[in-house]
């Protein structure tokens, strides 16, 4: 079943403004047109414009300060348009925000409870991701397997169930993230692998806080690489 409804006017306004930010027409720190001007441009009401602006604000792309109007807060990576519809960006951000909380906890538990087989499974998943870099592949499924192996190592079935339940959304965001890395530099791919290794090494040392922090840093960095300047 398609989860996305037919694109409505707030979606179109959201995408139009975001496209203009990505193209540099609206630059970071610059003010956006007023709600009244945007309502005239799209031949719609101000509440409809307000709905689109609220989504952009929630995504951290614009911000509004009393007395200074609405300005551009940050410009996401323009390459996102090559791999995902702009209206899905809000869902991708929410998915990452949820994963930061849950997977950091899973990694911390994994460090305390992983046995030799669990650590071998995480290492094997990391090795597969190394092969993906060498063959210039995408590796979203392999990336998911790495994160799932960490969840399994927590010995808590709830972490595994959550990961499996949102697998489709995770794979979608991983595909976008890894495609973006692929069109950048090999160094960026290596950085992602180093972040994975930091998680693995902390689990191997049985250092729960370090494992949680390493996983949180990895997912926050992934979000920043996509949505940051």
C-alpha positions, 0 to 999 in steps of 0.5 A, spaced: 500 500 500 502 506 498 503 510 504 503 517 501 497 521 499 496 524 492 500 530 493 496 536 495 498 544 495 502 544 502 506 539 499 507 542 492 509 549 496 513 545 501 517 542 495 517 549 491 520 553 497 525 547 498 527 547 491 529 554 491 533 553 497 537 547 494 538 551 488 540 557 492 535 562 490 533 563 497 540 562 501 542 561 508 540 567 513 536 570 507 528 572 509 523 568 505 517 572 502 512 573 506 506 569 507 501 574 503 506 574 498 507 566 497 499 565 498 499 570 492 504 566 488 500 559 489 493 562 489 492 559 495 490 561 502 495 563 508 493 557 512 495 553 506 502 556 506 503 556 513 502 548 513 507 548 508 512 553 512 510 549 519 513 542 515 519 546 513 520 549 520 519 542 523 525 539 518 530 545 521 530 548 514 527 554 516 526 558 522 522 564 524 524 569 529 519 574 532 520 581 528 525 578 523 521 574 519 522 567 516 529 565 514 533 559 511 536 556 517 540 550 512 540 548 505 540 540 505 544 536 500 542 538 493 543 531 490 538 528 495 533 530 489 537 525 484 534 519 489 528 521 493 522 525 492 523 532 496 516 530 500 519 524 503 524 528 506 520 529 512 519 522 513 526 520 512 528 525 518 523 522 523 526 515 521 533 518 523 531 521 529 527 515 531 533 510 530 538 515 534 534 514 540 532 506 539 539 504 536 543 507 541 540 504 546 541 497 542 548 498 541 549 500 549 545 493 551 549 489 545 556 491 548 554 488 555 550 482 552 554 480 546 557 473 545 562 471 541 557 469 535 554 476 535 561 480 535 563 475 529 556 477 525 557 484 526 564 483 524 562 479 518 557 485 516 562 490 516 567 486 512 561 485 507 560 493 507 568 493 505 567 489 499 561 494 497 566 500 497 571 496 493 566 494 488 563 501 488 556 498 490 550 501 494 550 496 499 543 499 503 541 491 505 548 490 507 548 496 511 541 494 514 544 487 516 550 491 520 545 495 524 540 489 525 546 484 527 547 490 533 540 489 535 540 482 535 547 482 540 542 486 545 539 480 546 532 484 547 527 482 542 524 488 542 529 492 538 529 486 533 522 487 532 522 495 531 528 494 526 524 489 522 517 493 523 520 499 520 525 495 515 522 498 509 523 506 511 530 504 514 532 501 507 529 507 503 533 512 508 540 508 507 539 507 500 539 515 499 544 516 504 549 511 501 547 514 494 549 520 496 556 518 499 557 514 492 556 521 488 561 524 493 568 521 495 571 515 497 573 518 503 566 519 505 564 512 504 570 510 509 568 515 514 561 511 514 565 505 515 570 508 520 563 510 524 561 503 524 567 500 526 567 505 532 560 501 534 563 494 533 570 496 537 566 499 543 561 492 543 568 488 543 570 492 549 564 491 552 563 498 553 556 500 553 556 508 554 561 508 548 557 503 544 551 508 545 555 514 543 558 511 537 551 509 534 548 516 536 554 519 533 554 515 526 546 516 525 547 524 527 552 524 522 548 521 517 542 526 518 547 531 518 550 529 511 543 529 508 540 535 511 546 539 513 549 545 509 
